[in-house]
Amino acid sequence: MTSGFAGTTVGAGAPVVAEGAGGDGRPELAGAVMAALAGVRDPELDEPVTELGFVAGVVVSGDRVEVALRLPTYFCAPNFAWLMVSDARAAVRMVPGVEEVEVRLVDHFAAEEINEGISEGQGFDATFAGLADGELDELRETFRRKALAARQDRLCRMLLAGGGSPADLTERRLADLPAGADTDRYLQRRAELGLDVSPGAPFLVDRSGAPVSPERAAPYVRRLRTIAVSIEGNAGFCRGLLATRYPTGQGPAQRIGGDR
């Protein structure tokens, strides 16, 4: 079997979903795969890899799915790359109708090690023996807490735009939040960290889930904004690097799927 995207042109944020050999591309399955990949986030930027343009392409051949992921630079941190490749593989494996999955990182200095390690079910520490400092659970937890802060900042700004002070936010409960995607994502981040998501739970909580007091509210809200600005800046920087690396939207010159 050959692997890769031969001559596939890929625009940022619009990956090609190609058929495999024999024309058995199954468009409905391809759509479900893309929806699953939309749930995979860059751990540092807290944005879907599909929206960031990190999905170079997808090929469906019967019940087999192959995905190529690309990153903004050749030297993006291996631990970040590992998390995204691993999460993408796990997400696609959960799609009904998918029996075989291959997710490959391309155009990256550690692609061979990452692809082999994840394919063989090795951990990050075993794959980068002597170089890695343990597994990635702690790193993932750190980024989840930053993502929570950024999502909380977004809601704080929405609520304060209607008047009031940061201290007023301490009286808000989750049931008071406006319906919409921002609230849904905030609740999802809380749930991922095991924090209370019941309607009566306080909205403004710190990283441990403890309510923020009115006296601490103003500096706490400022800190949230600092974290959010940092994430937003990094996201813009990554998009710029990706657009520079693939200026015409050309994806990696490889082929995934195809001949068996």
Residue pairs with C-beta under 8 A, 6 or more apart in sequence:
1 258
1 259
1 260
2 255
2 258
2 259
3 66
3 102
3 104
3 254
3 255
3 256
3 257
4 68
4 106
4 252
4 253
4 254
4 255
4 256
5 16
5 18
5 56
5 57
5 59
5 68
5 251
5 252
5 253
5 254
5 255
5 256
6 253
6 254
6 255
6 258
7 253
7 255
8 16
8 18
8 56
8 57
8 251
8 255
9 16
9 248
9 249
9 250
9 251
10 16
10 56
10 57
10 246
10 249
10 250
10 251
11 249
12 53
12 239
12 242
12 243
12 246
12 249
13 50
13 51
13 52
13 53
14 249
15 34
15 50
15 55
15 56
15 57
15 58
15 251
16 57
16 58
16 251
17 25
17 27
17 30
17 31
17 33
17 34
17 57
17 58
17 59
17 60
18 25
18 57
18 58
18 59
18 60
18 257
19 25
19 59
19 60
19 61
20 59
20 60
20 61
20 62
20 64
20 257
20 258
21 61
21 257
21 258
21 259
21 260
22 61
22 62
24 60
24 61
24 62
25 59
25 60
25 61
26 60
26 62
26 97
29 60
29 63
29 65
29 95
29 97
29 98
30 58
30 60
32 95
32 96
32 97
33 58
33 60
33 65
33 67
33 92
33 95
33 98
34 50
34 55
34 58
36 91
36 92
36 94
36 95
37 48
37 49
37 50
37 55
37 58
37 67
37 88
37 91
37 92
38 48
38 50
38 51
39 48
39 91
40 48
40 49
40 50
40 84
40 87
40 88
40 91
41 47
41 48
41 49
41 87
41 147
42 48
42 49
42 52
42 54
42 80
42 84
42 238
43 80
43 83
43 84
43 139
43 140
43 143
43 144
44 80
44 143
44 146
44 231
44 234
45 52
45 231
45 234
45 235
45 238
46 143
46 146
46 147
46 150
46 151
46 189
46 231
47 235
49 55
49 69
49 84
49 88
52 235
52 238
52 239
52 242
53 239
53 242
54 69
54 70
54 71
54 84
54 242
55 67
55 68
55 69
55 70
56 68
56 69
56 70
56 106
56 251
56 252
57 67
57 68
57 251
57 256
58 65
58 66
58 67
58 68
59 65
59 66
59 256
59 257
59 258
60 257
61 257
61 258
61 260
63 97
63 98
63 99
63 100
64 98
64 99
64 100
64 101
64 102
64 257
65 92
65 95
65 98
65 100
65 101
65 102
66 101
66 102
66 103
66 104
66 256
66 257
67 88
67 92
67 101
67 102
67 103
67 104
67 256
68 103
68 104
68 105
68 106
68 251
68 252
68 254
68 256
69 81
69 84
69 85
69 88
69 103
69 104
69 105
69 106
70 105
70 106
70 107
70 108
70 242
70 246
70 251
70 252
71 81
71 84
71 105
71 107
71 108
71 242
72 238
72 239
72 241
72 242
72 245
73 241
73 245
74 107
74 108
74 109
75 109
76 108
78 110
78 113
78 114
78 128
79 124
79 132
79 136
79 139
81 105
81 108
81 110
81 114
82 114
82 117
82 118
82 124
82 127
82 136
83 136
83 139
83 140
85 103
85 104
85 105
85 114
85 115
85 118
86 118
88 103
89 101
89 103
89 118
92 98
92 101
92 103
93 101
102 119
102 256
103 118
104 111
104 115
104 256
105 111
105 114
105 115
106 252
106 254
107 245
107 252
108 114
110 128
113 127
113 128
114 127
116 122
116 127
117 123
117 124
117 126
117 127
117 128
123 135
124 132
124 135
124 136
125 132
125 134
125 135
141 193
144 189
144 192
144 193
145 193
145 207
146 227
146 231
147 189
147 231
148 186
148 189
148 190
148 193
148 195
148 207
149 207
149 223
149 224
149 227
149 228
150 224
150 227
150 228
150 231
150 232
151 182
151 185
151 186
151 189
152 186
152 203
152 204
152 224
153 221
153 224
153 225
153 227
153 228
154 182
154 186
154 228
155 177
155 182
155 183
155 186
155 203
156 166
156 169
156 204
156 221
156 224
156 225
157 225
158 178
158 182
159 169
159 172
159 177
160 166
160 169
160 221
165 217
165 218
166 217
166 218
166 220
166 221
167 214
167 215
167 217
167 218
169 203
169 204
169 212
169 217
169 221
170 202
170 204
170 211
170 212
170 213
170 214
170 217
172 202
172 203
172 204
173 199
173 200
173 201
173 202
173 203
174 187
174 197
174 198
174 199
174 200
174 201
174 202
174 203
175 199
175 200
176 203
177 183
177 186
177 203
187 197
190 196
190 197
190 209
191 197
193 209
194 209
195 201
195 205
195 209
196 205
196 209
202 211
202 212
204 211
204 212
204 217
204 220
204 221
205 211
205 212
206 212
206 220
212 220
